[in-house]
Amino acid sequence: MRVRVIAVGTRMPSWVRDGAGEYLKRLDSRVSLTEIPPASRSASGNTDKAVAAEGTRLLAAVTAQDYVVALDERGRELTTRELAGFLEARMRDGRDVALLVGGADGFAPAVRARADFTWSLSRLTLPHALVRVVLAEQLYRAHTILGNHPYHRE
């Protein structure tokens, strides 16, 4: 099973690159990151076209066979152990997982429609840069649970 984080945004601060990169490195190619360029916002403040363009780019990065997870604060919350179980189930299914992180204005309706699951890291609205770090750490933590590594403690 391949896990891909597909995130809108290409110019992250160094703390994001370093933090997420550390956990992705620990995952040793089991999880990859694909960055999607954000769409230009109009001066009028109407974000509909930008969100639609980002949605098109996100959907172009997934395959028909991918199990698509949209990260959204309105999604279902999971404990770390539940995340590990979720990943284990996808391994049994033999489906690759695409974890989508939207842009500053959220997901286009087409992205929400394509998602097989909507996951909330928190009910809080998190900055998209921070989501990358938290997501990478949680994926690492879930993989250590599956591998019986002592990183996760309860």
PyMOL commands that set and color helices and strands:
alter all, ss='L'
color gray80, all
select helices_A, chain A and resi 14-26+48-60+80-93+109-114+128-146
alter helices_A, ss='H'
color red, helices_A
select strands_A, chain A and resi 3-8+31-36+67-77+97-101+117-120
alter strands_A, ss='S'
color yellow, strands_A
deselect
rebuild
show_as cartoon
